[in-house]
């Protein structure tokens, strides 16, 4: 029987999306929903659908992901948005290269399935940051919030950002550590009805994420 794999789902007001996301997880993939201060009953919905619920009082995407990694118990872990924009059935394809030892980190490159899925401002911000990564020798086209790696290795990177800059710092630190990073296409859909993106859902959210990315880059430059 294959070993189980924990899936960390950072969550803020995703009650409408959680049932679909959690029931779509493949067999053997165990949900850890990290509630980041939801007011819509997300934690209760997650628990009713069999997820392990962790509460993280510090607001921020990075804070939620880090708490989920600390709570995880499996050798390999996945990180997946809880908003229904990604298809959990694609996780095994991302897990395979890490499980086989051919990659240390696998991230998803978003491929929108319909017009309007990825707003122009979010797409432009991602393209800019990805270009900066490629300039540093990290050959990626996206900063996708769906990824797979070994739990202990992720924690060992010492990522300090607890806001939206977490994925960028993770990639920079992983590359500096000599990790083999692989990017695979994943379908990117509209979020579940009744939920709203904290980043791509508004220009303000995208600007806030860009600010966090810039902070990470300044920190990295000072440490070089």
C-alpha positions as CSV (number, residue, x, y, z in Angstrom):
1,X,0.0,0.0,0.0
2,X,1.5,3.4,-1.0
3,X,2.6,5.7,1.9
4,X,0.1,8.5,2.6
5,X,0.9,12.1,1.6
6,X,-0.2,15.1,3.5
7,X,-1.7,18.1,1.6
8,X,-1.4,21.5,3.2
9,X,-4.3,23.8,2.3
10,X,-3.9,27.4,3.6
11,X,-7.4,28.6,4.1
12,X,-9.1,32.0,4.7
13,X,-12.9,32.0,4.1
14,X,-13.1,29.1,1.7
15,X,-16.2,27.3,3.1
16,X,-17.9,27.3,-0.3
17,X,-14.9,25.6,-2.0
18,X,-13.7,23.2,0.6
19,X,-16.3,20.4,0.1
20,X,-15.4,20.0,-3.6
21,X,-11.6,20.3,-3.0
22,X,-11.5,17.8,-0.1
23,X,-13.7,15.2,-1.8
24,X,-11.6,15.4,-5.0
25,X,-8.3,14.5,-3.2
26,X,-7.0,11.2,-4.5
27,X,-6.9,8.1,-2.1
28,X,-4.0,8.3,0.3
29,X,-3.8,12.1,0.2
30,X,-4.6,13.5,3.6
31,X,-5.9,17.1,4.0
32,X,-4.5,19.5,6.5
33,X,-6.6,22.7,6.4
34,X,-4.8,25.6,8.0
35,X,-7.5,28.1,9.0
36,X,-6.0,31.6,9.0
37,X,-8.8,33.4,10.8
38,X,-11.9,32.5,8.6
39,X,-15.2,33.9,9.6
40,X,-17.4,31.8,7.3
41,X,-17.1,28.5,9.2
42,X,-14.3,27.1,7.0
43,X,-12.8,25.2,9.9
44,X,-16.1,23.4,10.7
45,X,-16.7,22.6,7.0
46,X,-13.2,21.1,6.7
47,X,-13.6,19.0,9.8
48,X,-17.0,17.6,8.6
49,X,-15.3,16.5,5.4
50,X,-12.6,14.6,7.2
51,X,-9.7,17.1,7.1
52,X,-7.3,17.7,10.0
53,X,-7.8,21.4,11.0
54,X,-4.9,23.5,12.2
55,X,-5.5,27.1,13.4
56,X,-2.9,29.8,12.6
57,X,-3.7,33.1,14.3
58,X,-0.9,35.0,12.5
59,X,-2.4,36.3,9.2
60,X,-0.5,35.6,6.1
61,X,-0.1,33.0,3.4
62,X,3.4,32.0,4.5
63,X,2.3,31.7,8.1
64,X,-0.5,29.3,7.2
65,X,1.8,27.2,4.9
66,X,4.5,27.0,7.5
67,X,2.1,25.9,10.2
68,X,0.8,23.2,7.9
69,X,4.3,21.9,7.2
70,X,5.0,21.8,10.9
71,X,1.8,19.8,11.4
72,X,2.4,17.4,8.5
73,X,3.7,13.9,9.3
74,X,4.5,12.4,5.9
75,X,7.8,12.4,4.1
76,X,6.4,14.1,1.0
77,X,4.0,17.0,1.3
78,X,1.9,18.9,-1.2
79,X,0.7,22.5,-0.9
80,X,-2.6,23.3,-2.6
81,X,-4.9,26.3,-2.6
82,X,-8.2,25.7,-0.9
83,X,-10.3,27.8,-3.3
84,X,-11.1,25.2,-6.0
85,X,-9.0,26.8,-8.7
86,X,-6.7,23.7,-8.9
87,X,-7.8,20.1,-9.6
88,X,-6.5,17.9,-6.7
89,X,-6.5,14.8,-9.0
90,X,-3.4,16.3,-10.7
91,X,-1.4,16.0,-7.5
92,X,0.0,12.5,-8.2
93,X,1.6,13.7,-11.4
94,X,3.4,16.4,-9.5
95,X,4.3,14.0,-6.7
96,X,5.9,11.4,-9.0
97,X,9.2,13.2,-9.9
98,X,9.8,13.9,-6.2
99,X,8.9,10.3,-5.1
100,X,11.2,8.9,-7.8
101,X,14.1,11.1,-6.8
102,X,14.3,12.9,-10.2
103,X,13.3,16.2,-8.7
104,X,13.5,17.9,-5.3
105,X,10.7,20.4,-5.8
106,X,7.9,20.3,-8.3
107,X,5.7,23.3,-8.9
108,X,2.7,23.8,-11.1
109,X,2.6,26.2,-14.1
110,X,-0.9,27.5,-14.3
111,X,-2.7,26.9,-17.6
112,X,-6.1,28.8,-17.6
113,X,-9.0,26.7,-18.8
114,X,-11.2,29.6,-19.7
115,X,-11.1,33.3,-20.4
116,X,-11.0,35.5,-17.3
117,X,-9.6,32.9,-15.0
118,X,-6.4,34.7,-14.5
119,X,-6.8,38.5,-14.4
120,X,-4.4,40.6,-16.4
121,X,-2.9,42.4,-13.3
122,X,-2.1,39.1,-11.6
123,X,-0.7,37.6,-14.8
124,X,1.5,40.6,-15.4
125,X,2.8,40.6,-11.8
126,X,3.6,36.9,-12.0
127,X,5.4,37.4,-15.4
128,X,7.6,40.1,-13.9
129,X,8.6,38.1,-10.9
130,X,9.2,35.0,-13.0
131,X,11.4,37.0,-15.3
132,X,13.5,38.1,-12.3
133,X,13.8,34.5,-11.3
134,X,15.0,33.5,-14.7
135,X,17.6,36.3,-14.6
136,X,18.9,34.5,-11.4
137,X,19.1,31.2,-13.3
138,X,15.8,29.7,-12.0
139,X,14.0,28.6,-15.1
140,X,10.4,29.0,-14.1
141,X,7.4,30.7,-15.7
142,X,5.1,30.9,-12.7
143,X,5.0,31.2,-8.9
144,X,2.2,28.7,-8.6
145,X,0.7,28.0,-5.2
146,X,0.6,24.2,-5.9
147,X,3.9,22.4,-5.2
148,X,5.4,19.2,-3.9
149,X,8.6,18.5,-1.9
150,X,10.0,16.6,1.0
151,X,8.7,18.0,4.3
152,X,12.0,18.0,6.2
153,X,13.8,19.5,3.3
154,X,11.3,22.3,3.0
155,X,11.5,23.2,6.7
156,X,15.3,23.0,6.5
157,X,15.4,25.8,3.9
158,X,14.6,28.2,6.7
159,X,12.1,30.3,4.8
160,X,11.2,33.4,7.0
161,X,8.6,35.2,5.0
162,X,5.1,34.7,6.5
163,X,3.1,36.7,3.9
164,X,2.7,36.5,0.1
165,X,6.5,36.5,-0.4
166,X,6.7,33.0,0.9
167,X,6.7,31.2,-2.5
168,X,9.3,33.5,-3.9
169,X,11.7,33.1,-1.0
170,X,11.1,29.3,-1.1
171,X,12.2,29.2,-4.8
172,X,15.2,31.4,-4.3
173,X,16.4,29.4,-1.3
174,X,15.8,26.1,-3.0
175,X,17.8,27.2,-6.0
176,X,20.6,28.4,-3.9
177,X,20.7,25.1,-2.1
178,X,21.1,23.3,-5.5
179,X,17.6,21.8,-5.6
180,X,16.4,20.3,-8.8
181,X,13.3,22.3,-9.5
182,X,10.8,21.1,-12.1
183,X,7.7,22.9,-13.4
184,X,4.7,21.0,-14.8
185,X,1.6,22.4,-16.4
186,X,-1.6,22.2,-14.3
187,X,-5.1,23.3,-15.1
188,X,-6.2,26.6,-13.5
189,X,-9.9,27.2,-13.2
190,X,-12.3,29.8,-11.8
191,X,-12.5,29.7,-8.0
192,X,-15.5,28.2,-6.4
193,X,-18.6,30.4,-6.3
194,X,-18.7,32.4,-3.1
195,X,-15.0,32.7,-2.7
196,X,-12.6,35.5,-3.6
197,X,-8.8,35.5,-4.2
198,X,-6.8,37.5,-1.7
199,X,-4.2,38.2,-4.4
200,X,-5.5,38.0,-8.0
201,X,-9.0,39.0,-7.1
202,X,-8.1,42.7,-7.1
203,X,-5.5,45.1,-8.2
204,X,-4.9,45.9,-4.6
205,X,-4.2,42.3,-3.7
206,X,-1.8,42.0,-6.6
207,X,0.0,45.1,-5.5
208,X,0.2,43.8,-1.9
209,X,1.7,40.6,-3.1
210,X,4.2,42.5,-5.4
211,X,5.2,44.5,-2.3
212,X,5.9,41.3,-0.4
213,X,7.9,39.9,-3.4
214,X,10.0,43.1,-3.5
215,X,10.7,42.8,0.2
216,X,12.0,39.2,-0.3
217,X,14.2,40.3,-3.1
218,X,15.7,43.2,-1.0
219,X,16.4,40.8,1.8
220,X,18.1,38.3,-0.5
221,X,20.2,41.0,-2.0
222,X,21.4,42.2,1.4
223,X,22.3,38.7,2.4
224,X,24.5,38.0,-0.7
